[in-house]
Amino acid sequence: MRNWFRSPTLLKLFVGQHIVNGLSVAISVIAVALAAAVMFGFSVGQVATLGAISASISDFPAAWRVKARILIVGFCFALLATTVMQLAGGWTLAAVVAIGLIAFAAGMVTGYGRWALSLSAQFLVPMVLVLGVPRSNLAGALHVEAIFALGGFAYIALALAATQLTGAGDRRLMASECFRELATYLRAIARFTDPEIDVNEVYGAAVRQQAALSEQLQAARGILLDHPRRTAERVRLAATIGLLLDVFDALIAAQCDLLQLRDIPAAKTLLSRVGVAVRASALDLQHLSLELLRTSRPGLPLGHVLATDAMRREAARVVAVGEATGAEAAAIEATTVRLLYAREQIRRLESALCDDRAAQEAIGGIDLSAFEPRRSYNPRLLAAHLTMNSPVFRFAVRLSAAMMAGAVVAVSLGWVAHGNWVLLTTAVIMRASYGWTRKRRDDRIVGTLIGCVIASVAVPNLPIGGLVFLLGFALALTHGFVRSNYRVASVGASVMALVSLYLSNPAESAPMVTRLADTLIGAAIAHLFSHVLPLWESTEAPRLVAGLLSQIRGFAEVALRRDARDQNYRLARRGLNEAIAALSDSAARMGGEPRATRRGLDEMAAMLIAAHVVATHISALRLDLRVSEGDAVKAGQAQVEADAARRWLVKTLADFDANDPPVLAGDVRPPPALLKATLALLAAARAYRRVCERA
């Protein structure tokens, strides 16, 4: 593979599960479209194509049984929404009310969690697409709905068959993406070694990348931990989840003393060596990720230890000649040991990918099913959100009002010519958070402008067959980038919608300029109604603070026990990662809110950094417990420090509102650096909560 294609940015953009998924969706939809055109004629067959497009909305990488469930449930929601619209379409008032009820249901479905956003879309998007189908009597409407359902279920059958056929490749591709995401995290850590870069900027980048890695691992668990012991290859890939966490944990621990190296004059060369070694490890992980796409048993490149050996030699030299003494020498030795441990975990990762026995040993007695994501469709989970205090209920009301307003505006402009596009724009832009709504609004407008230009050239000039294949390409683009780059996805979505609406009803096709105007109207409606019953990020401060401190407390309780099971530790680590990721997401959303409502953003950033620093100290103490097991003296000292830190941390974080840290019997105190970091975290958390509660 050429060097230019090894660029991390290009690899993330063009190599991954999202591209394969987008192509799979496009091929399946085109297959349904061609088969339906042959069976029913092109005009009627286009309705089946709309059914296939509607069924594809929830088609994202997942294990076969998980995908089957979400595709079927999601398409049943689509059938319910389109049937209601078919029955109410002849009466304007009934149609407006139906749109409001369907939108409310779509908003409430998001109460299941982030994974259910596609289910919400399957209420809204199919409903809007059906508005473009020529109206008929009741019998004709039911016939249209039957063809629509046939196309959707045909797509589901093809999608599930494709998932079965490509399952092995999907698992390798998902593992490959995890390696690359961890490599990106390593590059973020390497910036600590550049004294010219501001420390807070480096911490911010590290926390954001940690959140991205956590999200990637969450997606990977859903695929790699599905029947993980069924075949030898599945065992090897499942083992990578735990080993990646071990690498990550060692890197977290290494940050504990890494910053001190910046202030040690004798460590200037060593700091440079550390940066080279960390970046070299990132390249090694990227090499493993690419090799895994080529072979099921990849290996590290030749000379992969050279940079690490250079770092080790320089650290030994600085300590041996006495250039650094006392605390400085201890910081150098501790950082070197932790980075070497991380390097060893990367080597174990390679071993697990190549050796079945090594993979089995890496998994050990861990119950992998405990890490598999759980999805529940129980309606009782949504019933708990039927209160004005619930963000989900507020979003459902907001979305319903916006969609009904869009319908009224569309009726006043001419229902057939404008209704579907105004409503589609409002539906895809509106999100529970004002910040995300604002971002999607801007991306949607730019993407629609580009999409309208493309479609305005293609629709009058391409033959029907060319338009069908353009539809497939646009669908692949939409599915491929909807989660990673919504602006690119909006280009595909606009082309897909314009072409499909034209093919469904050429006689009612609106000019592209009109579509752009409708987009601006829909975006304005979404923006206006995002101020209805808002729940600003600052109102979530007490819950976020309590959740973060609770996860740190639980992490310390498990991590600082030598006899803690690996499974319990990894579950605690996952919980802490997800809590930090949730806070990072909240900060990103708050950044898009109106300035007048943006409270505590700086304080939240300080709290995030402080939480990250505390986590580095806890991980460092745990790593000291593990690497000292062969030395009785060091092991005893490490155990005493870990026990003292655990007891003090659990008590301190439990008494968050206390003004003074607790004093435990026997003068139990954690290491000074951890004590200082914890007190800084508590101060930052109190400051954040205090600023947010001023409203």
Protein Blocks (a to p, Z undefined) as FASTA:
>chain_A
ZZklmpmklmmmmgcjklmmmmmmmmmmmmmmmmmmmmnojklmmmmmmmmmmmmmmmcc
ddfklmmmmmmmmmmmmmmmmmmmmmmmmpmklmmmmmmmmmmmmmmmmmnojklmmmmm
mmmmmmmmmmmpccddfklmmmmmmmmmmmmmmmmmmmmmmmmmmmmmmmmmmmmmmmmm
mmmmmmmmmmmmmmkbcfklmmmmmmmmmmmmmmmmmmmmmmmmgokllpmklmmmmmmm
mmmmmmmmmmmmmmmmmmmmmmmmklmmmmmmmmmmmmmmmmmmmmmmmmmmmpmbdcdd
ehklmmmmmmmmmmmmmmmnopagcjlmmmmmmmmmmmmmmmmmmmmmmmmmmmmklmmm
mnmmacfklmpccddfbfklmmmmmcfklmklmmmmmmmmmmmmmmmmmmmnopklmmmm
mmmmmmmmpcfblklmmmmmmmmmmmmmmmmmmmmmmmmmpcfklmmmmmmmmmmmmmmm
mmmommlmmmmmmmmmmmmmmmmmmmlpccfklmmmmmmmmmmmmmmmmmgopacfklmm
mmmmmmmmmmmmmmmmmmmpfklcfklmmmmmmmmmmmmmmmmmmmmmmmmpcfklmghk
lmmmmmmmmmmmmmmmmmmmmmmmmmmmmpmklmmmmmmmmmmmmmmmmmmmmmmmpmbd
cddehiiacdfklmmmmmmmmmmmmmmmmmmmmZZ
